[in-house]
């Protein structure tokens, strides 16, 4: 009887989770839709007032930058690390409330309340934590194939370095040199090209490479953030990616009244991901298999000897 009761409770628990999830995300994306409409009918925020008055970054005035020290927690996400380096979230990157993280990314990067909540609560969900009450260290985000993934645009694979908080200068330099827009700035198609090339290179080099569709979307979401919030501007990205520092006087390039919404963000994310030609032209097929052919050749040579 106890086993039957446990099974019943588990089924009931699953149903409650599904129903509550449907209700929550229906409400969330309905709100996001309203924010999107509001953005369309209202003027953008004026320069110098993108970040709310009274908050760090108003008028482009950010708290002092201090590079992370020994024992500080950092992640594979430059945007999160940057906030810690400026003291907008705890400088050591530890013991951060998910609710405080949502507020910080909303104000610093001018995201809509719904989008900021979605991002922070999704991190909590993927780490099996409760958004309203739990906390995280930035390095927690690096749980492999949870949020962190192979083929990242500006991080080496965990196969090469388990410490995903480290900046990868070579990859950052490739991004900064990859722009074809005015002044060398990065266009949407530049990000698609860079993401495609990075995936092929990572798969060729990393024998444990994996990248499912969800993590491909994560990768393109990172590129979309660089394109929307930072405008793909190389001068901004040099500081953000190379030092994880906000440039002096910087403001989000998105000046929407209610902030960047999920709907608006997806108008960059989806074209970016679906424009990656390597996913359809055969470039990814068989990549990395040469390492096994080389072993076969070596084995055959030994047999012949």
N, C-alpha and C positions, 0 to 999 in steps of 0.2 A: 504493500500500500504506500509506503514511503516513497518508493521509486516512482510510482504513478503520480503521486502528489508533486514530486520534483519536476517530472516531465510536464505536468500541467502548468506549473509555475513558470517554467522556461518558455513554454509556448505562449502563455499570457504575456510574459515579459517581452518576447519578440514582437507580438502584435502591438503592444503599447508603444514600443520603440518605433515601429514602422508608422503607426498612425500619428504619433507626436512629431515624427520627422517630416511627414507630409504636410502637417498643419504648419510647422515652423517654417519650412522652406517656401511653402505657398505664400505665407504672410511676408516673409523676407523679400522674395522676388517681386511681390506685388508692391511693396514699399519701394524697392529699387526702381520699379517701373515709374512710380509716381515721382521719385527724385529725378529720373531721366526727363520726364515731361517738364518738370519745374526748371531744369537746366536749359531746356530748349526755349522757354518763353521768358527767361529772365537774363539780364546782362551778366557777363562774367565779372568776377571780382577784379578790382583795380590793382595794378601793380603796386607792390608794397603792402598789400592787405590780403594776400592769399591765405597766409597763416593768421588765425584769429588774434586780435589784440590781447595782450596779457599772457600770450603763450610763447615759448621759445621759437624763434624764427620769424616773428612778426617784423616786417620791414627788412627781411633778409639778415637779421641779427641773431646768430646762433650761439649757444653756449660754447665755451672753449673746447677745442678738440684735444683729446689726450689719447695717444695710441694705447692699445691694450697692453697690460703688463702680465708678468708671470702669474698664473693662477686665475686670470680672467677667463670667462667663458665666451666663446665666439662660435658662429655658425657658418654654414655654407651660403647664407643669404647676406650679401653686402648691405642691403637696405636696413636690416635689423642691426647688424654690427655697427653701422654708421650712427644709429640712434644711441647706442651704448657709448660709442667713442665721444659723443657730444654730451653725455650725461642726461639725455632726454628720457631714457630708461636707465636703470641702475648701471653704472659704469663697469661693474664687474660682470655684467651680463647674467646675473644669477637671481633666483627667487623673484621672478617677474610674474605678476598676476596677469592672466589672460585678458581680463577686463581692462587693465591698464595698458596692455600692449595694443589693444584695439583702439583706445583713445589716442595713443601716441602716433600710430601709423595714420590714423585719420587726419590728425592735425598737421603732422610733418609733411605728408605726401599729398594732402588734399584729396582724400578718398571720401566717398559718401559714407554716412553712418552704417548703411546696410552692407556695403562692400567691406568696410573695415571689420565689422562684426563677422561677416562671412569668412574672411581670411583668418582671423584670430581663432574663431570657434572651430574652423576646419583643422587648424593645427592641434587644438585640444582634442578633437575627435580622433585624429589619426594617432595621437599619442595616448589614446585611451584615458583621457582625463576629462574633468568637468570644467567647462568654460567659466561658470559663475564663481567657483570656489578654489580651483586649483592654480598652480604656478608652474613655471618652467625655468630652466637655465637655457641660454641660447644654444648651447651644444646639444641639447636634447633634440633639436630639429634635425640633427645629422644622423638619426637612426636610418640605416641604409635601406633604400627602397620603401621607406615610409613617406618621407618628404624629400630627403636628399636622394639623388639619383645619379646614375652614370650619364656620361655625355653632356655634363653641364657646360654652359658657355664659358664660365670664368672660374671653374674649379676643376682640378684634376680628379680622376675617379678615385674612389676610396681604395681601390686596388693598389694605387700608387702611393697614396698618403691617407691614412685613417683620420688625420687631423684636418677636417674640412673647414676649420676656421682660418686656415692659412690662405693668404692671397696667392694666386698663381700668376706671376708677372708675365710669363710667356703668353698665356691665354688672353690675359687682359690686353696685352700689346696687339695681339691679332685682331681683337675686337676694335680697338682704337684706330687701327690702320685699315679697317674693312669698309669704311664709309665711302659711298659714291655720291652722296648728296652735296649741296652747296657747302663749301668750307670743309669738306671731308666728313660731314655729319652723316649719321647712319639712317637709312631709309628702312621701311618695313621689309622690303625685299632683301636688303643687306643682311638684316637679322635672319631671315629665312635661309639665305646662302650660308651664313656663318654657322647656324645651327645644324644644317645638313652636313657641312664639312666636318664639324666637330663630332657628330655621331659616327660618321664613317671612320674617322681617325681613332676614336675611342674604341669602337668595336674591333678595329684591326689590332690595337695594342693590348687591350684588356681581355684576357681569356675568360674572365667571369662576367663580361659585359651583359647587362640586361636593361631593357628600356621598353616597358609596356606602354599602351596608349595613354593611360592616365599620367604617367611620368613624362611622356612626350608633351602633353598639355602643360604640365608643370614647367617644363623647360621653356616652352614658348611663352608661358605666362611671365617668366623672368625677363625674357626679351621684350615682351609687351610693356612691362613696367619701365624698362629703360627707354622705350620709345615714347610712351605716353607721359609719364611723370617727369622724365628728364629730357624729353624731346629728341632723343637720339643725338644730343649735342656732345661732341667729342670733348670740348673743354670741361663740361660738367662731369662727364663719365670718367675722365682721367682722374679726377679727385675721388669720385664715388667708388670706382672699381679698383683704382691703384692704391688708394690710401684709406678708403672707407671713411671719407671726410666730406662734409658738405662745403662747397665753395663759398667763399665770403660773398655775402649779398645774394645768395641763391634763394629762389623761391620755386615751388612746383610749377612746371610749365603748363599743367592743367589748372585753369583758373575758373572752372565751373562753380556756380554759386553753391550747389549742394555737394560739390566734390565729384570726382570720377566715379561713375556708377559701374556696377557689374556689366550691365548691358553695353554701355559705351566701351568698356575695357575689352569686351569680347569682339567688338568690331575691329580691334587690332589683333587680338590673340588668334582668332580663328583663321583669318587670311594669312597670318604669319606662319602658323603651323601647316596649313594645307597648301602653302606655296613652296614647301621644302621638296624639291624635285628628287632628292636622293631617296625619298620614301617610295617613289613610283618608277624610277628609271633603271632600277636594278643595281644601283651603286651599293646598296646595303647587302645584297645577296652574296653569300659566300665569303664576305669579308672576315678575315681572321682565320679562315680555314687553311691558309698557306702554312701556318705554324705546324699543322698536322702533316701536311704534305712533305715538309722539310724533314720531319721525324721519320716518315716512311722512307724517304730517300736515304737517310742515314742508316736506317735499319737494313735496307737492301744492300747498301755498300758494305756493311759489316758482314752480312751473309756471304757476299761474293768473296770477301777476304778470308 
